[in-house]
Amino acid sequence: TLLELAGGEVPAFVQGQSFAGVLRGEPGPRRGEVFAEKNYHDQYDPIRAIRTDRYAYIRNLQPGTPPRLSGDIERSPSRRGLGADHFRARPGEELYDLHEDPWQQRNLADDASYAPVKADLAARLTQWMDETNDPALAGPVVAPSGTLDAGSVTR
C-alpha cells in the first residue's frame, strides 16, 4: 500500500493486496481467507492459522503446551480475569465454526462431520506455508534476539 502510494515498485516476493484504492475512496479488495503466523512473542509459541468468513483453523506447531503470554500480560488484571480454563495445553489442531461459535469455545477439529472442512482448510494452510517458504516447515524457528528463549531479556 505504502509503496504504491509513493509510486514505488512492489517487489515480486511481497505478498498481499494494496489498499491504496481504499484510501482513495475506491471499493476495497475482497479475499476469501486470511492467513496468520506467529513464531515468538516473548517465548517460542509457533502457530499458523487460516480464517474464512465461516471458519477458523489453527495449527499449533508445538501442541501440548499452554498458551504463552508476554510477561506484561501475564501479570495484568486482564489475564487474571481469563481464569485457569483458558490456559489448558493446546491441541495440534483447532477448528471453529464462527457462525455457530463466534467466541471459539468449541473445538470441532475432531468432529467427523467437520472432517471435509478441516481437510480443506489444512490443505490451504499448508499450501500457503509452502508458497511463503515458511521456516517452520524445516523445524523449530531460531529465537530472535530479545526474546526470553534467546536468553537476552532481563526483568
C-alpha positions as CSV (number, residue, x, y, z in Angstrom):
1,T,0.0,0.0,0.0
2,L,2.7,2.5,1.0
3,L,4.9,1.6,-1.9
4,E,2.0,2.1,-4.4
5,L,1.1,5.4,-2.8
6,A,4.7,6.6,-3.0
7,G,5.0,5.5,-6.6
8,G,7.4,2.7,-6.0
9,E,7.7,-0.8,-7.5
10,V,6.4,-3.6,-5.3
11,P,9.0,-6.5,-5.3
12,A,7.7,-9.8,-6.5
13,F,8.2,-11.5,-3.2
14,V,5.8,-9.2,-1.4
15,Q,2.5,-10.8,-0.7
16,G,-0.8,-9.2,-0.2
17,Q,-3.0,-6.7,-1.9
18,S,-2.7,-2.9,-1.9
19,F,-5.3,-0.9,0.0
20,A,-4.2,2.3,-1.7
21,G,-7.6,2.4,-3.6
22,V,-9.5,2.2,-0.3
23,L,-7.6,5.3,0.9
24,R,-8.6,7.0,-2.3
25,G,-12.3,6.1,-1.6
26,E,-12.5,3.1,-4.0
27,P,-14.0,-0.3,-3.1
28,G,-11.5,-2.5,-1.3
29,P,-10.1,-5.9,-2.4
30,R,-12.0,-8.9,-1.1
31,R,-10.3,-12.1,-0.1
32,G,-11.8,-15.5,0.8
33,E,-9.3,-16.1,3.6
34,V,-6.7,-14.5,5.8
35,F,-3.6,-16.4,6.9
36,A,-1.6,-15.7,10.1
37,E,1.6,-16.9,11.6
38,K,3.4,-16.4,14.9
39,N,6.7,-17.8,16.0
40,Y,7.6,-15.7,19.0
41,H,6.4,-13.0,21.3
42,D,8.4,-13.3,24.5
43,Q,8.8,-17.0,24.0
44,Y,8.7,-19.7,21.3
45,D,5.0,-20.2,20.5
46,P,4.6,-21.3,16.9
47,I,1.1,-21.1,15.4
48,R,-0.3,-20.9,11.9
49,A,-3.9,-20.2,11.0
50,I,-6.4,-19.6,8.3
51,R,-9.6,-17.8,8.8
52,T,-12.6,-17.5,6.4
53,D,-15.9,-15.8,6.9
54,R,-17.2,-19.1,8.4
55,Y,-14.3,-21.0,9.9
56,A,-11.1,-20.5,11.9
57,Y,-8.5,-23.3,11.6
58,I,-5.4,-23.1,13.8
59,R,-2.4,-25.4,13.7
60,N,-0.4,-25.3,16.9
61,L,3.1,-26.4,15.9
62,Q,4.1,-27.1,19.5
63,P,1.0,-29.0,20.7
64,G,0.6,-30.0,24.4
65,T,1.8,-26.6,25.7
66,P,-0.4,-24.0,27.2
67,P,-0.8,-20.6,25.5
68,R,2.2,-18.4,26.3
69,L,1.6,-14.7,27.1
70,S,4.1,-11.9,27.4
71,G,5.1,-11.0,30.9
72,D,3.2,-7.7,30.9
73,I,0.0,-9.5,30.0
74,E,0.7,-12.4,32.4
75,R,0.9,-10.0,35.3
76,S,-2.1,-8.0,34.3
77,P,-5.6,-7.8,35.8
78,S,-6.9,-8.8,32.3
79,R,-5.0,-12.1,32.5
80,R,-6.4,-12.9,35.9
81,G,-9.9,-12.3,34.5
82,L,-9.4,-15.1,32.0
83,G,-9.2,-17.7,34.7
84,A,-7.3,-21.0,34.5
85,D,-9.5,-22.9,31.9
86,H,-8.2,-20.6,29.2
87,F,-4.7,-21.9,29.7
88,R,-5.0,-25.6,29.1
89,A,-2.5,-27.3,26.9
90,R,-3.2,-26.7,23.2
91,P,-4.2,-29.5,20.8
92,G,-2.3,-29.9,17.5
93,E,-5.3,-28.5,15.6
94,E,-8.3,-26.3,16.3
95,L,-11.3,-25.7,14.1
96,Y,-14.2,-23.3,15.0
97,D,-17.4,-22.6,13.2
98,L,-17.6,-18.8,13.6
99,H,-21.3,-18.6,12.7
100,E,-22.2,-21.1,15.4
101,D,-19.4,-20.3,17.9
102,P,-18.1,-16.8,17.4
103,W,-16.2,-16.9,20.7
104,Q,-14.3,-20.0,19.6
105,Q,-15.2,-22.1,22.7
106,R,-16.0,-25.5,21.0
107,N,-13.1,-27.1,19.1
108,L,-14.5,-29.1,16.2
109,A,-11.2,-30.4,14.9
110,D,-12.0,-34.0,16.0
111,D,-15.7,-33.9,14.9
112,A,-16.1,-36.2,12.0
113,S,-18.9,-34.2,10.5
114,Y,-16.4,-31.3,10.0
115,A,-13.6,-33.5,8.5
116,P,-14.0,-32.2,5.0
117,V,-13.9,-28.6,6.2
118,K,-10.8,-29.3,8.3
119,A,-9.1,-31.1,5.4
120,D,-9.7,-28.2,3.0
121,L,-8.5,-25.5,5.4
122,A,-5.5,-27.6,6.5
123,A,-4.5,-28.1,2.8
124,R,-4.9,-24.4,2.1
125,L,-2.8,-23.5,5.1
126,T,-0.1,-26.0,4.1
127,Q,-0.1,-24.6,0.5
128,W,0.3,-21.1,1.9
129,M,3.2,-22.2,4.1
130,D,4.9,-23.8,1.1
131,E,4.3,-20.7,-1.1
132,T,5.8,-18.4,1.6
133,N,8.7,-20.7,2.3
134,D,7.6,-20.8,6.0
135,P,10.7,-21.6,8.1
136,A,8.7,-23.7,10.4
137,L,8.5,-26.4,7.6
138,A,12.1,-27.1,8.4
139,G,11.7,-27.4,12.1
140,P,11.8,-25.0,15.1
141,V,12.5,-21.4,14.2
142,V,15.6,-19.8,15.7
143,A,14.8,-17.4,18.5
144,P,15.4,-13.7,17.6
145,S,17.5,-11.7,20.0
146,G,15.5,-10.0,22.7
147,T,13.2,-13.0,23.4
148,L,13.1,-14.9,26.6
149,D,14.1,-18.1,24.6
150,A,17.2,-16.3,23.3
151,G,18.2,-15.7,26.9
152,S,18.9,-12.0,26.5
153,V,15.9,-10.4,28.2
154,T,16.0,-9.5,31.9
155,R,13.2,-8.3,34.1
